[in-house]
Amino acid sequence: MKNGTFIISVDFELYWGYLGFTDYDKCVDRFYLTRDVASKMIETFEKNEMKVTWATVGLLMLEGDKELSRMKPRILKPSYKRREIDNYYNYENLLKEKNFCEGVFFASDIVDELKNSDYQTIGTHTFSHYLCLEEGQTEKEFFNDLQMAKEVSDDRNIEMKSIVFPRNQFNSEHLEIIKAYDISIFRGTPEHFIYKPRSTHNYFIRGLRLVDLYFNITGNHTHPHPDSSEELFDIKASRFLRPLKRTNGIVRNLQLRRIKNEMTAAAKKNHYYHLWWHPHNFSVSPEENFKFLEEIITHYKVLEEKYGFSSESMESYVEKVKA
């Protein structure tokens, strides 16, 4: 690898990533809007020839509840000690509600948009948005979850090469398990103690992460290219793109400066820079967030012209490393 690389991964989960953590009645409209946000995001990336990995929850790929019902006998549900975070349990309860909306859970049509695109690739975000470090769950249950994810991907002719672990929860045992499904790429965390995978984060760690988003207190999170012979490719994250609101102009500019400075550092040092977020992050204030993304893409193109900075998904990046 002779040049720096700009990698983007998007965690596509719709409401599966928020079940048990938010009030459904307050969020249903926002997560339905996320469908339009995701389509516009695909259009933006395609227009600018940006390669992006969409780490997609397997349940989201289904056409609806009927397809999920047919799969249930083969699903080994996770035995989380905290039942309130069990997606299957929470989903079953929501089915009884009058305002239940399949559109905030299932998006096979958007998965088709991704499949028909030129620059987007689809990885897995596990089948059920599985939380690997939660108390009670077992390796056998995680193995089954990946089996379900592979079954859905195979049915849709999607080759599952990469994984993004929900909430960045994983350990060495989980990395061994993904090998059984020929997954050789995962998104790791930046090499700093405040970004270490944990089941929970205290207020001190959260505070440091928030400050680091706007001010350089932990250094530029750029990464050297991995060795081509690695068995598993840890394509470490660099920065989470925090969603914007119209009222936060100061922090908007601080975050943009932080991201652009890190991108420039990666281009100059011949490193890779890995930015990530969720489509639903943009649904709070879509217009403002898409303007922010356009400014990042514009800066990327400047670096591409000046330093040969290239745009890659996690999958296409690893292919270049191997070559």
Secondary structure, DSSP 4 states (H G I P E B T S, - for coil): --S-EEEEEEEE-GGGGTTTTS-HHHHHHHHHHHHHHHHHHHHHHHHTT--EEEEE-GGGGSSSHHHHHHHGGG------SSGGG-HHHHHHHHTTSTT--GGGT--HHHHHHHHT-SSEEEEES-SS---TTSTT--HHHHHHHHHHHHHHHHHTT----EE--GGG---HHHHHHHHTTT--EE----SSGGGS--S---HHHHHHHHHHHHS-SS----BPPPPTT-SSEE----EE-----TT-HHHHHHHHHHHHHHHHHHHHHT-EEEEEE-GGGGGSSHHHHHHHHHHHHHHHHHHHHHH--EEE-HHHHHHHHH-
